[in-house]
Amino acid sequence: MIAAGRIESAVCLRQGHDDLTSVRRYQGLVFSDDELRDIKKKLTAWGIVKSAHS
């Protein structure tokens, strides 16, 4: 979600984690360009991220 442009606090709340748990668990994840496109597509479909075409 962060890679798709959501702010960190919103991501933490959606995952049910506190800030420290989120950082420890997800810090340093690297996604390929294809994976980022897929993530953004799914988040847009779920209404979490607005489409660039909106």
Biopython code that builds the backbone (N, CA, C, O; Angstrom):
import numpy as np
from Bio.PDB.StructureBuilder import StructureBuilder

atoms = [
    (1, "MET", "N", (0.829, -1.191, 0.000)),
    (1, "MET", "CA", (0.000, 0.000, 0.000)),
    (1, "MET", "C", (0.876, 1.258, 0.000)),
    (1, "MET", "O", (0.558, 2.240, -0.671)),
    (2, "ILE", "N", (1.961, 1.224, 0.743)),
    (2, "ILE", "CA", (2.863, 2.371, 0.749)),
    (2, "ILE", "C", (3.434, 2.583, -0.638)),
    (2, "ILE", "O", (3.534, 3.716, -1.110)),
    (3, "ALA", "N", (3.810, 1.484, -1.295)),
    (3, "ALA", "CA", (4.359, 1.574, -2.651)),
    (3, "ALA", "C", (3.343, 2.148, -3.619)),
    (3, "ALA", "O", (3.716, 2.729, -4.637)),
    (4, "ALA", "N", (2.067, 1.992, -3.314)),
    (4, "ALA", "CA", (1.006, 2.515, -4.168)),
    (4, "ALA", "C", (0.625, 3.944, -3.802)),
    (4, "ALA", "O", (-0.265, 4.526, -4.422)),
    (5, "GLY", "N", (1.291, 4.515, -2.800)),
    (5, "GLY", "CA", (1.067, 5.916, -2.484)),
    (5, "GLY", "C", (0.259, 6.217, -1.237)),
    (5, "GLY", "O", (0.006, 7.385, -0.944)),
    (6, "ARG", "N", (-0.157, 5.197, -0.490)),
    (6, "ARG", "CA", (-0.900, 5.454, 0.752)),
    (6, "ARG", "C", (0.080, 5.889, 1.838)),
    (6, "ARG", "O", (1.223, 5.433, 1.867)),
    (7, "ILE", "N", (-0.367, 6.770, 2.727)),
    (7, "ILE", "CA", (0.506, 7.213, 3.810)),
    (7, "ILE", "C", (0.680, 6.090, 4.834)),
    (7, "ILE", "O", (-0.200, 5.250, 5.019)),
    (8, "GLU", "N", (1.827, 6.102, 5.484)),
    (8, "GLU", "CA", (2.187, 5.019, 6.390)),
    (8, "GLU", "C", (1.174, 4.799, 7.500)),
    (8, "GLU", "O", (0.866, 3.655, 7.833)),
    (9, "SER", "N", (0.651, 5.871, 8.077)),
    (9, "SER", "CA", (-0.290, 5.710, 9.187)),
    (9, "SER", "C", (-1.560, 4.991, 8.747)),
    (9, "SER", "O", (-2.108, 4.187, 9.500)),
    (10, "ALA", "N", (-2.030, 5.271, 7.542)),
    (10, "ALA", "CA", (-3.220, 4.590, 7.033)),
    (10, "ALA", "C", (-2.943, 3.106, 6.826)),
    (10, "ALA", "O", (-3.803, 2.266, 7.089)),
    (11, "VAL", "N", (-1.751, 2.790, 6.359)),
    (11, "VAL", "CA", (-1.374, 1.388, 6.149)),
    (11, "VAL", "C", (-1.334, 0.655, 7.481)),
    (11, "VAL", "O", (-1.860, -0.452, 7.598)),
    (12, "CYS", "N", (-0.721, 1.256, 8.472)),
    (12, "CYS", "CA", (-0.630, 0.627, 9.798)),
    (12, "CYS", "C", (-2.016, 0.337, 10.360)),
    (12, "CYS", "O", (-2.266, -0.750, 10.881)),
    (13, "LEU", "N", (-2.906, 1.303, 10.252)),
    (13, "LEU", "CA", (-4.254, 1.122, 10.793)),
    (13, "LEU", "C", (-5.006, 0.011, 10.061)),
    (13, "LEU", "O", (-5.701, -0.780, 10.698)),
    (14, "ARG", "N", (-4.879, -0.060, 8.751)),
    (14, "ARG", "CA", (-5.570, -1.099, 7.980)),
    (14, "ARG", "C", (-5.060, -2.490, 8.310)),
    (14, "ARG", "O", (-5.813, -3.462, 8.252)),
    (15, "GLN", "N", (-3.777, -2.588, 8.659)),
    (15, "GLN", "CA", (-3.193, -3.884, 8.968)),
    (15, "GLN", "C", (-3.428, -4.286, 10.417)),
    (15, "GLN", "O", (-3.238, -5.446, 10.783)),
    (16, "GLY", "N", (-3.835, -3.339, 11.229)),
    (16, "GLY", "CA", (-4.050, -3.637, 12.640)),
    (16, "GLY", "C", (-2.773, -3.667, 13.453)),
    (16, "GLY", "O", (-2.767, -4.150, 14.586)),
    (17, "HIS", "N", (-1.675, -3.148, 12.877)),
    (17, "HIS", "CA", (-0.392, -3.136, 13.573)),
    (17, "HIS", "C", (-0.141, -1.778, 14.199)),
    (17, "HIS", "O", (-0.644, -0.756, 13.734)),
    (18, "ASP", "N", (0.651, -1.788, 15.268)),
    (18, "ASP", "CA", (1.159, -0.511, 15.739)),
    (18, "ASP", "C", (2.352, -0.140, 14.856)),
    (18, "ASP", "O", (2.817, -0.963, 14.068)),
    (19, "ASP", "N", (2.843, 1.075, 14.981)),
    (19, "ASP", "CA", (3.919, 1.557, 14.112)),
    (19, "ASP", "C", (5.160, 0.673, 14.172)),
    (19, "ASP", "O", (5.719, 0.322, 13.133)),
    (20, "LEU", "N", (5.590, 0.316, 15.360)),
    (20, "LEU", "CA", (6.814, -0.465, 15.516)),
    (20, "LEU", "C", (6.694, -1.838, 14.861)),
    (20, "LEU", "O", (7.622, -2.283, 14.185)),
    (21, "THR", "N", (5.574, -2.506, 15.052)),
    (21, "THR", "CA", (5.367, -3.820, 14.437)),
    (21, "THR", "C", (5.396, -3.707, 12.917)),
    (21, "THR", "O", (5.993, -4.549, 12.246)),
    (22, "SER", "N", (4.760, -2.681, 12.370)),
    (22, "SER", "CA", (4.748, -2.491, 10.920)),
    (22, "SER", "C", (6.153, -2.297, 10.373)),
    (22, "SER", "O", (6.528, -2.909, 9.373)),
    (23, "VAL", "N", (6.922, -1.450, 11.027)),
    (23, "VAL", "CA", (8.288, -1.186, 10.562)),
    (23, "VAL", "C", (9.121, -2.457, 10.624)),
    (23, "VAL", "O", (9.828, -2.787, 9.671)),
    (24, "ARG", "N", (9.040, -3.164, 11.728)),
    (24, "ARG", "CA", (9.830, -4.389, 11.874)),
    (24, "ARG", "C", (9.448, -5.442, 10.843)),
    (24, "ARG", "O", (10.312, -6.150, 10.326)),
    (25, "ARG", "N", (8.176, -5.547, 10.547)),
    (25, "ARG", "CA", (7.699, -6.597, 9.655)),
    (25, "ARG", "C", (7.913, -6.273, 8.192)),
    (25, "ARG", "O", (8.292, -7.154, 7.420)),
    (26, "TYR", "N", (7.679, -5.029, 7.788)),
    (26, "TYR", "CA", (7.606, -4.700, 6.371)),
    (26, "TYR", "C", (8.744, -3.829, 5.852)),
    (26, "TYR", "O", (8.832, -3.592, 4.647)),
    (27, "GLN", "N", (9.602, -3.356, 6.719)),
    (27, "GLN", "CA", (10.699, -2.486, 6.288)),
    (27, "GLN", "C", (11.614, -3.216, 5.312)),
    (27, "GLN", "O", (11.987, -4.368, 5.534)),
    (28, "GLY", "N", (11.961, -2.546, 4.256)),
    (28, "GLY", "CA", (12.931, -3.098, 3.334)),
    (28, "GLY", "C", (12.370, -4.045, 2.280)),
    (28, "GLY", "O", (13.143, -4.647, 1.534)),
    (29, "LEU", "N", (11.049, -4.197, 2.195)),
    (29, "LEU", "CA", (10.497, -5.049, 1.146)),
    (29, "LEU", "C", (10.732, -4.394, -0.206)),
    (29, "LEU", "O", (10.518, -3.193, -0.372)),
    (30, "VAL", "N", (11.165, -5.176, -1.150)),
    (30, "VAL", "CA", (11.429, -4.660, -2.488)),
    (30, "VAL", "C", (10.496, -5.362, -3.468)),
    (30, "VAL", "O", (10.378, -6.587, -3.459)),
    (31, "PHE", "N", (9.840, -4.579, -4.306)),
    (31, "PHE", "CA", (8.913, -5.124, -5.280)),
    (31, "PHE", "C", (9.405, -4.795, -6.680)),
    (31, "PHE", "O", (9.968, -3.727, -6.917)),
    (32, "SER", "N", (9.188, -5.717, -7.601)),
    (32, "SER", "CA", (9.516, -5.465, -9.009)),
    (32, "SER", "C", (8.478, -4.501, -9.579)),
    (32, "SER", "O", (7.434, -4.268, -8.970)),
    (33, "ASP", "N", (8.777, -3.939, -10.765)),
    (33, "ASP", "CA", (7.817, -3.045, -11.414)),
    (33, "ASP", "C", (6.503, -3.755, -11.686)),
    (33, "ASP", "O", (5.433, -3.171, -11.510)),
    (34, "ASP", "N", (6.572, -5.020, -12.117)),
    (34, "ASP", "CA", (5.348, -5.794, -12.362)),
    (34, "ASP", "C", (4.543, -5.984, -11.080)),
    (34, "ASP", "O", (3.318, -5.864, -11.088)),
    (35, "GLU", "N", (5.226, -6.277, -9.990)),
    (35, "GLU", "CA", (4.527, -6.456, -8.712)),
    (35, "GLU", "C", (3.881, -5.152, -8.261)),
    (35, "GLU", "O", (2.754, -5.164, -7.767)),
    (36, "LEU", "N", (4.580, -4.022, -8.424)),
    (36, "LEU", "CA", (4.011, -2.727, -8.050)),
    (36, "LEU", "C", (2.767, -2.408, -8.860)),
    (36, "LEU", "O", (1.784, -1.908, -8.312)),
    (37, "ARG", "N", (2.794, -2.688, -10.157)),
    (37, "ARG", "CA", (1.615, -2.462, -10.995)),
    (37, "ARG", "C", (0.440, -3.326, -10.527)),
    (37, "ARG", "O", (-0.702, -2.869, -10.484)),
    (38, "ASP", "N", (0.736, -4.575, -10.180)),
    (38, "ASP", "CA", (-0.315, -5.482, -9.722)),
    (38, "ASP", "C", (-0.897, -5.027, -8.386)),
    (38, "ASP", "O", (-2.110, -5.068, -8.185)),
    (39, "ILE", "N", (-0.042, -4.602, -7.493)),
    (39, "ILE", "CA", (-0.484, -4.099, -6.189)),
    (39, "ILE", "C", (-1.390, -2.887, -6.378)),
    (39, "ILE", "O", (-2.477, -2.819, -5.802)),
    (40, "LYS", "N", (-0.937, -1.930, -7.188)),
    (40, "LYS", "CA", (-1.729, -0.720, -7.422)),
    (40, "LYS", "C", (-3.067, -1.045, -8.077)),
    (40, "LYS", "O", (-4.087, -0.439, -7.748)),
    (41, "LYS", "N", (-3.063, -1.999, -9.002)),
    (41, "LYS", "CA", (-4.305, -2.400, -9.675)),
    (41, "LYS", "C", (-5.298, -2.975, -8.666)),
    (41, "LYS", "O", (-6.480, -2.632, -8.693)),
    (42, "LYS", "N", (-4.823, -3.848, -7.778)),
    (42, "LYS", "CA", (-5.705, -4.448, -6.777)),
    (42, "LYS", "C", (-6.220, -3.405, -5.793)),
    (42, "LYS", "O", (-7.404, -3.404, -5.457)),
    (43, "LEU", "N", (-5.342, -2.516, -5.326)),
    (43, "LEU", "CA", (-5.768, -1.491, -4.376)),
    (43, "LEU", "C", (-6.767, -0.530, -5.009)),
    (43, "LEU", "O", (-7.679, -0.056, -4.332)),
    (44, "THR", "N", (-6.608, -0.238, -6.294)),
    (44, "THR", "CA", (-7.560, 0.610, -7.004)),
    (44, "THR", "C", (-8.915, -0.091, -7.108)),
    (44, "THR", "O", (-9.958, 0.523, -6.886)),
    (45, "ALA", "N", (-8.889, -1.371, -7.445)),
    (45, "ALA", "CA", (-10.134, -2.145, -7.554)),
    (45, "ALA", "C", (-10.869, -2.200, -6.217)),
    (45, "ALA", "O", (-12.099, -2.211, -6.182)),
    (46, "TRP", "N", (-10.124, -2.236, -5.129)),
    (46, "TRP", "CA", (-10.726, -2.288, -3.796)),
    (46, "TRP", "C", (-11.144, -0.908, -3.296)),
    (46, "TRP", "O", (-11.752, -0.797, -2.231)),
    (47, "GLY", "N", (-10.825, 0.146, -4.051)),
    (47, "GLY", "CA", (-11.187, 1.507, -3.654)),
    (47, "GLY", "C", (-10.267, 2.115, -2.624)),
    (47, "GLY", "O", (-10.618, 3.115, -1.997)),
    (48, "ILE", "N", (-9.098, 1.536, -2.435)),
    (48, "ILE", "CA", (-8.153, 2.040, -1.436)),
    (48, "ILE", "C", (-7.273, 3.139, -2.048)),
    (48, "ILE", "O", (-6.888, 4.086, -1.363)),
    (49, "VAL", "N", (-6.965, 3.006, -3.322)),
    (49, "VAL", "CA", (-6.149, 3.971, -4.046)),
    (49, "VAL", "C", (-6.960, 4.429, -5.252)),
    (49, "VAL", "O", (-7.588, 3.617, -5.931)),
    (50, "LYS", "N", (-6.942, 5.736, -5.515)),
    (50, "LYS", "CA", (-7.666, 6.268, -6.668)),
    (50, "LYS", "C", (-6.863, 6.009, -7.939)),
    (50, "LYS", "O", (-5.633, 6.058, -7.936)),
    (51, "SER", "N", (-7.565, 5.740, -8.992)),
    (51, "SER", "CA", (-6.938, 5.519, -10.289)),
    (51, "SER", "C", (-6.298, 6.806, -10.784)),
    (51, "SER", "O", (-6.817, 7.897, -10.546)),
    (52, "ALA", "N", (-5.170, 6.677, -11.473)),
    (52, "ALA", "CA", (-4.500, 7.840, -12.047)),
    (52, "ALA", "C", (-5.351, 8.488, -13.126)),
    (52, "ALA", "O", (-5.129, 9.641, -13.496)),
    (53, "HIS", "N", (-6.332, 7.737, -13.631)),
    (53, "HIS", "CA", (-7.192, 8.242, -14.701)),
    (53, "HIS", "C", (-8.442, 8.933, -14.182)),
    (53, "HIS", "O", (-9.262, 9.403, -14.971)),
    (54, "SER", "N", (-8.599, 9.001, -12.852)),
    (54, "SER", "CA", (-9.817, 9.605, -12.274)),
    (54, "SER", "C", (-9.727, 11.105, -12.250)),
    (54, "SER", "O", (-10.659, 11.772, -11.799)),
]
sb = StructureBuilder()
sb.init_structure("model")
sb.init_model(0)
sb.init_chain("A")
sb.init_seg("    ")
for serial, (resi, resn, name, xyz) in enumerate(atoms, 1):
    if name == "N":
        sb.init_residue(resn, " ", resi, " ")
    sb.init_atom(name, np.array(xyz, "f"), 0.0, 1.0, " ", f" {name:<3s}", serial, name[0])
structure = sb.get_structure()
